[in-house]
């Protein structure tokens, strides 16, 4: 593991210290590591959403509201059947 130096303004450090006490972190290092992990996870989610949105409107077929309801009903039934198999 590599070490890095990070400088924060006093008001940011105060907020970090308050959060450490409030949320039971062991140290500033643990808090900062967790914050970085959270930010990386958020960026990954945003990348996936943006990739998904590239396909929006690309379908050759348009669907009606009724078509969407029928699809939701079919998928819901399939899901319930699968859950019943797993938990029965």
C-alpha positions as CSV (number, residue, x, y, z in Angstrom):
1,X,0.0,0.0,0.0
2,X,1.3,3.4,-1.0
3,X,1.1,6.4,1.3
4,X,0.0,9.8,0.1
5,X,-0.2,13.2,1.7
6,X,-3.5,15.1,1.5
7,X,-4.1,18.6,2.8
8,X,-7.5,19.9,3.9
9,X,-8.8,23.2,5.0
10,X,-9.4,23.5,8.7
11,X,-13.2,23.6,8.3
12,X,-13.1,20.4,6.2
13,X,-11.0,18.7,8.9
14,X,-13.5,19.8,11.5
15,X,-16.3,18.2,9.6
16,X,-14.4,15.0,9.0
17,X,-13.6,14.8,12.8
18,X,-17.3,15.4,13.6
19,X,-18.3,12.6,11.2
20,X,-15.7,10.3,12.6
21,X,-17.2,10.7,16.1
22,X,-20.8,10.5,14.9
23,X,-20.3,7.4,12.6
24,X,-17.8,5.5,14.7
25,X,-14.8,5.6,12.3
26,X,-11.5,4.7,14.0
27,X,-9.4,7.4,12.3
28,X,-9.2,10.1,9.6
29,X,-7.5,7.5,7.4
30,X,-10.4,5.1,7.7
31,X,-12.9,7.8,7.0
32,X,-11.0,9.1,3.9
33,X,-10.5,5.6,2.5
34,X,-14.2,4.9,2.9
35,X,-15.1,8.3,1.2
36,X,-12.8,7.4,-1.7
37,X,-14.4,4.0,-2.1
38,X,-17.9,5.5,-2.0
39,X,-16.9,8.1,-4.7
40,X,-15.4,5.4,-6.9
41,X,-18.5,3.3,-6.6
42,X,-20.7,6.3,-7.5
43,X,-18.6,7.0,-10.6
44,X,-18.9,3.4,-11.7
45,X,-22.7,3.6,-11.3
46,X,-22.8,6.8,-13.3
47,X,-20.7,5.2,-16.0
48,X,-23.1,2.3,-16.3
49,X,-26.1,4.6,-16.4
50,X,-24.5,6.7,-19.1
51,X,-23.7,3.6,-21.1
52,X,-27.3,2.4,-20.7
53,X,-28.7,5.8,-21.7
54,X,-26.8,5.6,-25.0
55,X,-29.3,2.9,-26.1
56,X,-32.3,5.0,-25.2
57,X,-34.6,5.5,-28.2
58,X,-32.5,3.1,-30.4
59,X,-35.2,0.4,-30.6
60,X,-36.8,-0.1,-34.0
61,X,-40.2,-0.7,-32.4
62,X,-42.1,1.6,-30.3
63,X,-44.3,0.3,-27.5
64,X,-47.6,1.5,-26.1
65,X,-48.5,1.9,-22.4
66,X,-50.6,-1.2,-22.7
67,X,-47.7,-3.2,-24.1
68,X,-45.5,-2.1,-21.2
69,X,-48.2,-3.1,-18.7
70,X,-48.4,-6.6,-20.3
71,X,-44.6,-7.0,-20.2
72,X,-44.5,-6.0,-16.5
73,X,-47.3,-8.5,-15.7
74,X,-45.4,-11.3,-17.5
75,X,-42.1,-10.5,-15.9
76,X,-43.8,-10.2,-12.5
77,X,-45.4,-13.6,-12.8
78,X,-42.1,-15.2,-14.0
79,X,-40.3,-13.6,-11.0
80,X,-42.9,-14.8,-8.5
81,X,-42.7,-18.4,-10.0
82,X,-38.9,-18.3,-9.6
83,X,-39.1,-17.0,-6.1
84,X,-41.6,-19.7,-5.1
85,X,-39.3,-22.3,-6.5
86,X,-36.4,-21.0,-4.5
87,X,-38.2,-20.5,-1.2
88,X,-40.7,-23.3,-1.2
